[in-house]
Amino acid sequence: MEDLRIGVIGLGLRTSLALAAHRPGRGAVVAALCDSDPAVLKRRAGTFEAELLTEDYRELLDRPDLDAVVVNTPDDTHERLAIDCLRAGKAVYLEKPMAITVEGCDAILRAARESGTRLYVGHNMRHMGVVRLMRDIIAKGVIGEPKTVWVRHFVSYGGDYYFKDWHADRTRTTGLLLQKAAHDLDVIHWLAGGYTTRVNALGDLMLYGDLPRREPGTPRPDGWLQEYEWPPTTRRNLHHVVDVEDVSVMNMRLDNGVIAAYQQCHFSPDYVRNYTVIGTEGRLENFGDGPGDTVKVWNTGPTGYRDDCDIAYKVPEASGSHGGADMEIVTEFLRFVREGGVTDTSPVAARMSVAAGYMATMSLRDGGMPYDVPALDADLAAYFDRGQTEHRG
Ligand SMILES: NC(=O)c1ccc[n+]([C@@H]2O[C@H](COP(=O)([O-])OP(=O)(O)OC[C@H]3O[C@@H](n4cnc5c(N)ncnc54)[C@H](O)[C@@H]3O)[C@@H](O)[C@H]2O)c1
C-alpha cells in the first residue's frame, strides 16, 4: 500500500497534528507545507523534508500528486480554505471548530456534497480515552438512559493560549464558548445521543480585559505559552484586541429531551475537564481526564456522599499529544481518505457543536436570552449520515 501524500496548511502550534500524520512507509507522508508567514514556513521546512513549500495554499490545490490536505489555520480562515480545497477535489482534514458561524459550517457542508469530496472535521476528543470510556459505560447501560450532562472546564493556560493571539478577537473566533467549547459541546452531544435545540448563557470578560496588551503586528513573545504566570493578573503581552469572555456558563436542551450544562473559566490554577452524566439508573463522573485517570460510577443507592463508588474504570494508557487522541484521529482520517464511509467524528456533529456555541454566545451577549439553534437541512444531514454518498448501500 502506497503512502497517502498529504499537504498541510498552517504550521503553528497545531503542527503536532501534522507530525502525527507523517508516517513514511506506514500509510502517509507530509509532502507539501504551506504557511502564509514566510518565517514560520522557513522554520518548519526541515521537519518533514516536504517537496513543496509555499505561502499560497492554492499552489497545493494545483498539485495532482496530493491526496489530501490538513487545514490547521486560525478558525476564521476555515470556511474559505475548506471550500476551496473541497472544490479542488482534495480530501480535507479540517481542524475544529469547523467555522466561526453556522452559515459558514453549512457552506462547507454544501461544498463537500456538491463536489463529492471527502470532508473530515478534527474533533480529536472523540478519540480521547476518557471520552470513549464514558461513552462505552453509557452504551452498556451501566447508568441507564442518560438524562442530564454537566461539564466544568478549568482552563489554567487560558491567559497564555487564548488571550495572547487571534483567539481573543471576536472577529476571528466569535467567542470562546464556540472556539474552545466546540470540543465539549460535541462530546456532550455524543454522550447524550442528541443535538442541542435551545440554549441560554451568561458570561463576562472578568480578568483579561484590563491587562497590558502588545502593539498590533507584534508577534507572540518567546516563551509565551511555556511561562504560566501566576497569579493570572500578572500576565502581560496580551493580544491587541481582547473582547471575548473569560468566564461563561451555558445551558442546553437537546432534541431528545436531555438537559445539559457547560461551564468554562480561563483563570483557574489547574487544567482539567470534569464531566458528570446522570442517567435513569446511576451517575458517572471522571476524576482527571488523561490516561490512567479514573471514571467512577455510582449505580446503587441512594446514599449520602460517598468517595468510594460502585464501579471504578481506569482510562487506558496511551501516549502522544492529546492523550494519544491525535495518533488515533489521524489513523481514522487516513482510512477515511482511502475507503470513505462513516467515522467516529462527524461533519454534521461538528456543525451542531458550532451552532450550539454560536447561539450561546449570542445569548450571553444578549443578557442571557434563550435562543433556538437552527437545524441543519435534513437532506444535507442525510448525505453525511450515509457516509458522504448520494445513495445508501
Ligand atoms: N483539535 C485540537 O485539539 C486543537 C488544538 C489546538 C488548535 N486547534 C485548532 O487548530 C487551528 C490552528 O491553531 P493553532 O493554535 O495551530 O494556531 P497558530 O496561530 O499557532 O497557527 C496558525 C498558522 O496558520 C498560518 N496561517 C494563517 N492564515 C493562513 C492562510 N490563509 N494560509 C496559510 N497559512 C495561514 C499562520 O501564519 C500560523 O502559522 C485552529 O483552528 C485551532 O482551533 C485544534
The ligand as an SDF file (V2000), in Angstrom:
LIG
                    3D

 44 48  0  0  0  0  0  0  0  0999 V2000
   -8.0900   19.7230   17.9660 N   0  0  0  0  0  0  0  0  0  0  0  0
   -7.3120   20.3120   18.8520 C   0  0  0  0  0  0  0  0  0  0  0  0
   -7.0450   19.7650   19.9020 O   0  0  0  0  0  0  0  0  0  0  0  0
   -6.7220   21.6560   18.5440 C   0  0  0  0  0  0  0  0  0  0  0  0
   -5.7040   22.1610   19.3410 C   0  0  0  0  0  0  0  0  0  0  0  0
   -5.1550   23.4230   19.0270 C   0  0  0  0  0  0  0  0  0  0  0  0
   -5.6600   24.1230   17.9370 C   0  0  0  0  0  0  0  0  0  0  0  0
   -6.6710   23.6090   17.1890 N   0  0  0  0  0  0  0  0  0  0  0  0
   -7.1860   24.3330   16.0040 C   0  0  0  0  0  0  0  0  0  0  0  0
   -6.1510   24.3160   15.0190 O   0  0  0  0  0  0  0  0  0  0  0  0
   -6.1750   25.5240   14.2700 C   0  0  0  0  0  0  0  0  0  0  0  0
   -4.7820   26.1780   14.3300 C   0  0  0  0  0  0  0  0  0  0  0  0
   -4.4970   26.5380   15.6840 O   0  0  0  0  0  0  0  0  0  0  0  0
   -3.0130   26.9130   16.1360 P   0  0  0  0  0  0  0  0  0  0  0  0
   -3.0490   27.0240   17.6210 O   0  0  0  0  0  0  0  0  0  0  0  0
   -2.0370   25.9840   15.4880 O   0  0  0  0  0  0  0  0  0  0  0  0
   -2.8520   28.3820   15.5000 O   0  0  0  0  0  0  0  0  0  0  0  0
   -1.4870   29.2130   15.2880 P   0  0  0  0  0  0  0  0  0  0  0  0
   -1.8720   30.6410   15.3080 O   0  0  0  0  0  0  0  0  0  0  0  0
   -0.4220   28.7300   16.2260 O   0  0  0  0  0  0  0  0  0  0  0  0
   -1.0360   28.7870   13.8100 O   0  0  0  0  0  0  0  0  0  0  0  0
   -1.7910   29.0810   12.6590 C   0  0  0  0  0  0  0  0  0  0  0  0
   -0.8320   29.1980   11.4670 C   0  0  0  0  0  0  0  0  0  0  0  0
   -1.6210   29.3770   10.2730 O   0  0  0  0  0  0  0  0  0  0  0  0
   -0.9740   30.3330    9.4470 C   0  0  0  0  0  0  0  0  0  0  0  0
   -1.9830   30.9050    8.5430 N   0  0  0  0  0  0  0  0  0  0  0  0
   -2.9500   31.8010    8.8210 C   0  0  0  0  0  0  0  0  0  0  0  0
   -3.7100   32.0500    7.7310 N   0  0  0  0  0  0  0  0  0  0  0  0
   -3.2040   31.2820    6.7310 C   0  0  0  0  0  0  0  0  0  0  0  0
   -3.5480   31.0830    5.3650 C   0  0  0  0  0  0  0  0  0  0  0  0
   -4.5820   31.7240    4.8200 N   0  0  0  0  0  0  0  0  0  0  0  0
   -2.7910   30.2420    4.6210 N   0  0  0  0  0  0  0  0  0  0  0  0
   -1.7490   29.6000    5.1750 C   0  0  0  0  0  0  0  0  0  0  0  0
   -1.3710   29.7360    6.4600 N   0  0  0  0  0  0  0  0  0  0  0  0
   -2.0950   30.5590    7.2380 C   0  0  0  0  0  0  0  0  0  0  0  0
   -0.3630   31.3170   10.4240 C   0  0  0  0  0  0  0  0  0  0  0  0
    0.7130   32.0430    9.8410 O   0  0  0  0  0  0  0  0  0  0  0  0
    0.1110   30.3990   11.5560 C   0  0  0  0  0  0  0  0  0  0  0  0
    1.4500   29.9770   11.3990 O   0  0  0  0  0  0  0  0  0  0  0  0
   -7.2860   26.3750   14.8720 C   0  0  0  0  0  0  0  0  0  0  0  0
   -8.4750   26.2150   14.1080 O   0  0  0  0  0  0  0  0  0  0  0  0
   -7.4790   25.7990   16.2630 C   0  0  0  0  0  0  0  0  0  0  0  0
   -8.7870   25.9780   16.7480 O   0  0  0  0  0  0  0  0  0  0  0  0
   -7.2010   22.3850   17.4600 C   0  0  0  0  0  0  0  0  0  0  0  0
  1  2  1  0
  2  3  2  0
  2  4  1  0
  4  5  1  0
  4 44  2  0
  5  6  2  0
  6  7  1  0
  7  8  2  0
  8  9  1  0
  8 44  1  0
  9 10  1  0
  9 42  1  0
 10 11  1  0
 11 12  1  0
 11 40  1  0
 12 13  1  0
 13 14  1  0
 14 15  2  0
 14 16  1  0
 14 17  1  0
 17 18  1  0
 18 19  2  0
 18 20  1  0
 18 21  1  0
 21 22  1  0
 22 23  1  0
 23 24  1  0
 23 38  1  0
 24 25  1  0
 25 26  1  0
 25 36  1  0
 26 27  1  0
 26 35  1  0
 27 28  2  0
 28 29  1  0
 29 30  1  0
 29 35  2  0
 30 31  1  0
 30 32  2  0
 32 33  1  0
 33 34  2  0
 34 35  1  0
 36 37  1  0
 36 38  1  0
 38 39  1  0
 40 41  1  0
 40 42  1  0
 42 43  1  0
M  CHG  2   8   1  16  -1
M  END
$$$$
